[in-house]
Amino acid sequence: MWKQKKTKELWLALVTLLISVLGTVKSLGINLPNPLDMLSAILGPYPRAVYSLLQ
């Protein structure tokens, strides 16, 4: 699909694969982390640094 420039079909296949993997993991009872928690852990120090610079 990539070489044939079928981007819509590629995105649809990737989203479908992601949904099916998440459904399988959830049905197995594995706890998935919240994506916003990971994002706040990664970006946590930067807003505090900017805020301290602006005071």
JOVENMO-V998433 format. One record per residue. N is the residue number from 1. OMEGA is omega in radians with two decimals (* if undefined). D_LAST is the distance of its C-alpha to the last C-alpha in Angstrom with 2 decimals. Layout:
N,OMEGA,D_LAST / N,OMEGA,D_LAST
This chain:
1,-3.10,52.20 / 2,-3.11,49.66 / 3,-3.14,52.32 / 4,3.10,53.78 / 5,3.08,50.43 / 6,-3.03,50.56 / 7,-3.14,46.85 / 8,3.14,47.21 / 9,3.12,49.65 / 10,3.11,47.55 / 11,3.12,44.46 / 12,3.12,46.71 / 13,3.14,48.23 / 14,3.12,44.89 / 15,3.10,43.55 / 16,3.10,46.85 / 17,3.13,46.77 / 18,3.13,43.24 / 19,-3.14,44.26 / 20,3.10,47.43 / 21,3.12,45.72 / 22,3.09,43.16 / 23,3.11,46.05 / 24,3.14,48.06 / 25,3.14,45.29 / 26,-3.14,44.62 / 27,3.07,48.36 / 28,3.09,48.65 / 29,3.12,46.21 / 30,3.13,43.51 / 31,3.10,40.03 / 32,3.11,37.67 / 33,3.10,33.93 / 34,-3.12,31.65 / 35,3.14,30.18 / 36,3.06,26.86 / 37,3.10,26.55 / 38,3.14,27.15 / 39,3.13,24.66 / 40,3.09,21.87 / 41,-3.14,22.96 / 42,-3.06,22.86 / 43,-3.05,19.60 / 44,-3.08,17.84 / 45,-3.03,15.81 / 46,3.10,14.56 / 47,3.11,12.43 / 48,3.13,10.79 / 49,3.13,10.26 / 50,3.13,8.92 / 51,-3.14,6.51 / 52,3.10,5.43 / 53,-3.08,5.61 / 54,3.14,3.80 / 55,*,0.00
